Amino acid sequence: MSKNIFITATGTDIGKTYVSALIVKKIRQSGFNCGYFKPVLSGVEEFEGILTESDCNYVVDTAKIPAAANDCVTYWWKEAVSPHLASQRAGEIIDTKRILADYKKASEKYDYLLIEGAGGITCPLRLENGEKYLLKDLIKDLGINVLLIADGGLGTINSVLLTTEYAKTNGINIEGIILNNYEPDNFMHQDNLKQVEYLTGIKVVATVEKGQKDIVLLEKFFK
């Protein structure tokens, strides 16, 4: 794995944050100083400007990262809507340079850095004045590889294939796939794993069952 990796998913509520926390926790337990960064975040709870409940809080607490949740995010909003809409309603414009500066700062602090996106790979960040700046554009600006989180169940072959083909078309390298909510004794889930590897040529590097507290990754992902 590259020292920095971007986590995206086939859609919203697939389990990016849950899996991200497991990955960071695993890498830290393996003796590496791994950090977490979420460029844009919506649907948070806060008190006097301090995040009290959010994706960042969950990952920091689960992985025991010695950092405050606020230090792991560039933009955050209370409303649980797309970043482009949340920023518009807050009267903000998402500044890519600010995100890249925060990313650089975090990269210099940790041996490994996991960056979690919002929604899926086409999640819009800026849609104003003719501009169409999507999450895939941020991934390209960051210049890093991707781990794709997908659901283990029905419909995942289609969503994985669409996402990987879109990434390929846009020059984004997906380094591996993780199937969340995976049921190892379910014949459909078993076949989904087999077919997404066959159709995409990308390895499923881990599976995560519901409620799983640890993750087993291919060794190359923390060496």
C-alpha positions in Angstrom: 0.0 0.0 0.0 1.1 3.5 -0.6 1.8 5.3 2.6 -1.4 7.3 2.0 -4.6 5.7 0.8 -8.0 7.1 -0.1 -11.1 5.4 1.0 -14.2 5.7 -1.2 -17.3 3.5 -1.6 -19.9 2.4 -4.1 -22.4 4.8 -2.5 -23.5 6.4 0.7 -23.9 4.4 3.9 -21.9 1.5 2.7 -19.7 1.6 5.8 -16.6 3.7 4.9 -16.2 5.1 8.4 -16.6 1.8 10.1 -14.1 0.1 7.9 -11.7 3.1 8.0 -11.7 2.9 11.8 -10.8 -0.8 11.6 -8.0 -0.2 9.1 -6.4 2.6 11.1 -6.8 0.6 14.3 -5.1 -2.4 12.6 -2.2 -0.5 11.2 -1.6 1.3 14.6 -1.7 -2.0 16.4 0.9 -3.3 14.0 3.3 -0.7 15.2 2.9 2.0 12.6 1.9 5.6 13.3 -1.3 5.8 11.2 -3.5 8.9 11.0 -6.9 9.8 9.6 -8.1 12.7 7.5 -11.5 13.5 6.3 -11.5 16.5 3.9 -15.2 17.2 4.1 -17.8 16.1 6.6 -21.5 16.7 7.0 -24.1 15.5 9.6 -22.1 16.3 12.7 -22.9 17.3 16.3 -20.8 19.9 18.0 -20.6 22.1 21.1 -19.0 25.6 20.8 -17.2 24.6 17.7 -15.8 21.3 19.0 -17.0 18.1 17.2 -18.8 15.8 19.7 -20.3 13.2 17.4 -19.0 12.6 13.8 -17.2 10.2 11.6 -13.9 11.8 12.8 -14.8 11.2 16.5 -15.7 7.6 15.7 -12.4 6.8 14.0 -10.3 8.7 16.5 -11.9 6.9 19.4 -12.0 3.5 17.8 -8.4 3.6 16.5 -7.1 5.5 19.6 -5.4 8.2 17.5 -3.7 10.8 19.7 -5.5 13.7 18.0 -8.7 15.7 18.4 -11.5 15.1 15.9 -11.4 18.7 14.8 -7.8 18.2 13.7 -8.8 15.5 11.3 -11.1 17.4 9.0 -11.0 20.6 6.9 -14.7 21.4 6.4 -17.6 20.2 8.4 -21.3 21.1 8.6 -24.2 20.0 10.8 -26.6 19.2 8.0 -26.4 15.7 6.6 -26.4 16.6 3.0 -24.0 16.5 0.1 -20.8 18.7 0.6 -21.7 21.0 -2.3 -25.1 21.7 -0.8 -23.9 21.9 2.8 -21.2 24.4 1.9 -23.6 26.5 -0.2 -26.1 26.7 2.7 -23.3 27.7 5.0 -22.2 30.4 2.7 -18.8 28.7 2.1 -16.9 27.7 -1.0 -14.8 24.5 -0.6 -11.2 25.6 -1.2 -9.1 22.8 -2.7 -5.9 24.5 -1.7 -7.0 24.5 1.9 -7.7 20.8 1.8 -4.4 20.1 0.1 -2.5 22.1 2.8 -4.2 20.2 5.6 -3.5 16.9 3.8 0.2 17.8 3.4 0.4 18.7 7.1 -1.2 15.4 8.2 1.0 13.4 5.8 4.1 14.9 7.4 2.8 13.9 10.9 2.1 10.2 10.3 3.9 7.2 8.8 0.6 6.2 7.1 -2.5 8.3 6.5 -6.0 7.1 5.6 -8.1 9.7 3.8 -11.9 9.1 3.8 -14.1 10.6 1.2 -17.8 11.6 1.4 -20.4 9.4 -0.3 -19.3 7.7 -3.5 -16.6 8.6 -6.0 -18.8 11.1 -7.9 -19.9 13.0 -4.8 -20.0 16.7 -5.7 -17.9 19.2 -3.8 -18.4 22.4 -5.9 -21.2 22.9 -8.5 -21.2 26.6 -9.1 -20.5 29.0 -12.0 -20.2 26.2 -14.5 -17.7 24.3 -12.3 -18.1 20.5 -11.7 -15.6 19.6 -9.0 -16.4 16.1 -7.8 -14.7 13.7 -5.3 -12.8 12.0 -8.2 -11.2 15.4 -8.9 -10.0 15.7 -5.4 -8.6 12.2 -5.5 -6.7 13.1 -8.6 -5.4 16.4 -7.0 -4.2 14.4 -4.0 -2.5 11.9 -6.4 -3.1 8.8 -4.3 -4.5 5.3 -4.8 -7.9 4.2 -3.6 -9.4 1.4 -1.6 -13.1 0.8 -2.5 -15.6 -0.2 0.1 -18.6 -2.2 -1.2 -21.5 -4.1 0.4 -21.2 -7.8 0.3 -24.8 -8.4 -0.7 -27.2 -8.1 -3.6 -26.4 -5.6 -6.2 -22.7 -5.2 -5.4 -21.4 -6.7 -8.6 -23.1 -3.9 -10.6 -22.1 -1.1 -8.2 -18.5 -2.3 -8.0 -18.1 -2.7 -11.7 -19.6 0.8 -12.4 -17.3 2.4 -9.8 -14.2 0.7 -10.9 -14.8 1.5 -14.6 -15.5 5.1 -13.8 -12.3 5.3 -11.8 -10.3 3.7 -14.6 -11.8 6.1 -17.1 -10.7 9.0 -14.9 -7.2 7.8 -14.3 -7.7 6.7 -10.7 -6.1 3.5 -9.5 -8.1 1.3 -7.2 -5.7 -0.7 -5.2 -8.1 -3.1 -3.6 -11.7 -3.8 -2.7 -13.2 -4.5 0.8 -16.6 -6.1 1.1 -18.5 -4.9 4.2 -21.5 -6.6 5.8 -20.1 -9.8 4.4 -21.6 -13.2 5.3 -19.0 -15.9 4.8 -21.5 -18.7 4.8 -23.8 -17.0 2.3 -23.4 -18.5 -1.2 -24.4 -15.2 -2.9 -21.8 -13.3 -0.9 -19.2 -15.9 -1.8 -20.1 -15.5 -5.5 -20.1 -11.7 -5.3 -16.5 -11.8 -4.0 -15.5 -14.2 -6.8 -17.2 -12.2 -9.6 -16.1 -8.7 -8.6 -12.5 -10.0 -8.7 -13.1 -11.7 -12.0 -14.9 -8.7 -13.6 -12.6 -6.0 -12.4 -9.2 -7.7 -12.1 -8.9 -6.1 -8.6 -8.3 -8.1 -5.5 -10.7 -8.2 -2.6 -8.2 -7.5 0.1 -10.5 -8.0 3.1 -14.1 -8.9 4.1 -15.8 -7.4 7.1 -18.8 -9.0 8.8 -21.5 -7.0 10.7 -20.2 -6.0 14.1 -16.7 -7.2 13.4 -14.1 -5.6 15.8 -11.0 -6.3 13.8 -9.9 -6.6 10.2 -7.6 -9.0 8.4 -5.9 -7.2 5.5 -3.4 -8.6 3.1 0.0 -8.1 4.6 1.1 -5.7 1.9 -1.3 -3.1 3.3 0.7 -2.3 6.3 4.3 -3.0 5.4 
